[in-house]
Amino acid sequence: MTPPADEPTGIHCRLDELLAERDMTLTRLSELVGVSLVNLSVLKNDRAKAIRYSTLSAICRALDCEVGQLLVIVDD
């Protein structure tokens, strides 16, 4: 069963933290991975409901991180 669109997923995207640690802007990440600023912003602000494996892989390669460093489970 899919949760309603406004219900939290319990997953937090640490994109802001990883970008800050690497002194990288969202604009630069967008250029590196070929994903629009709008879509990266949705992901960064925990509003994404899905992400393609290819996008996830490209982001992790660009940030030199593992998936578990980018996406973490959070308690309600």
Secondary structure, DSSP 8 states (H G I E B T S, - for coil): ----TTS--SEEE-HHHHHHHTT--HHHHHHHHT--HHHHHHHHTT--S---HHHHHHHHHHHT--HHHHEEE---
